[in-house]
């Protein structure tokens, strides 16, 4: 009898469904993983759910184990934590992280999973992909001791960056967001908070992660002369207008993009596996639990995604819970 699992698929944009899928028997160098948790990153995943991936970015934005094509039907996701039920002895029974979509069980190459350290609870490990993005961003940004830094945009990525920056000695870190409730998350992460109008200026570095035109404009305003905005936002198919005719040239400001799909050239000697392992080690900090702002059962995903995409549920990382099904 063939083994089956259940997977969440986006059909037409804005609609999701759970489908039965047939699992292959794992080969000698593969593992069968039973999902414990997965995470929904409200930024990228809800943009995919809405069908907002530009046609010229369809190949670039493919997730490692995506099935189907944009705009849909497509099986998309990349924050999965499970336990290895079959595979090499060194991995059997281990809790692992994998860049896999929302699915009850799955078979992947053993090289595609990363063991979760004993110091990191499985439920927190769903944040590994986002913390990995933050690690890569800080490799790109190269902050220095004593820098004045703002992180504009208190979403999942912005909060992860702020949390890591808060560990740098002598650095002034302020999380900037239009939502005043983000102040509690900033406090839990050990960094300052301000609404956009009240943010501290003269910043050496501003990390922008709000994916809004207003946020990027404010990020430029907060810089000191010759300062840098590190742009982490992905705007999908939206156009952005900026005031580059004002003080942008005279103050010699810089806008630089950072994207997790490439290991930062500043750490070219590190592999993707090295970067992910580091992110998992950093998740030993319980303060990062503040980034998990909701939890639902796997079967609720078709009803959950529209509510996340509309903003009805103002989540950072929404965690998906699996029971032993499929």
Protein Blocks (a to p, Z undefined) as FASTA:
>chain_A
ZZdddddddfdehiacddddddddddfkbccdddfbdcddfklmmmmmnopacfklmmmm
pcfklgcjdfbdcdedjbdcdddfbdcfklgopacdddddddfbdcddfklpccddfklc
fklmmmmmmmmmmmmmmmmnopaehiacddehjafklmmmmmmmmmpghiacddddfblk
lmmmmmmnopacddfklpcehifbdcdfklpaklmmmmmmmpcehiacddfbdekjaccd
ddfklmmmmnopacddddfkbccfklmmbcfklmmmmmmmmmmpmklmmmpgbdcdfklm
mmmmmmmmnomaccfbdcdddddeZZ
